[in-house]
């Protein structure tokens, strides 16, 4: 029925034996939902986030449910190359391999260009675009050296395609993520690594509510054909598809996870 989320889809062991890294995975957003979905599909996961306390809580919750041997965590600020390198080194050290990387870290905000300071623009670009670059580079270096293939999934946004007032910095960053995805895919294909992205429209989680006005959320929801926002796990399902063998011939693609109409 329109406006009602569908039943939760159970795991099917699609990623059994794989090792994954998920950035910005603390809390109830897309990153947290993705970490859970990967575990439900049989993967071992290293989760990271810039918020150490929330990350520790998420790690404890996931470890209690899926086993401490399958979950590790390390705080990581994706604007810091040293921290990024440490995160990916931990993944290889803890799980002995690196098969899947989900670059979910991003930063938004609302400001008209005439009022936007350089610092606002730079911060959003550094986290959202440069952070994705740093993590993709770290992943590809290790995957190339290992010679066992792998998958990178980046989190873009429909605003990378569609204009929205007050979102010039975020839209530019997400459009950059899409371009980065396509270029990285061409390079990584030579050593058997696929690079794709998801492009969600509106996935509801507590952090979004804090940084978005009720009026804007209502307007964005009204554009969705289903008359509702996406649940974070619905976006995570598409990420799982891209991480799995079911998408073995997809690379350099940006999949819209949206029911939005213009």
Secondary structure, 3 states (H helix, E strand, C coil): CCCCCCCCCCCCCCCCCCEEEECCCCCCCHHHHHHHHHHHCCCEEEEEECCHHHHHHHHHHHHHHHCHHHEEEEECCCCCHHHHHHHHHHHHHHHCCCCEEEECCCCCCCCCHHHCCHHHHHHHHHHHHHHHHHHHHHHHHHHHHHCCCEEEEEECCHHHCCCCCCCHHHHHHHHHHHHHHHHHHHHHHHHCEEEEEEEECCEECHHHHHHCCHHHHHHHHHCECCCCCEEHHHHHHHHHHHHCHHHCCCCCCEEEECCECC
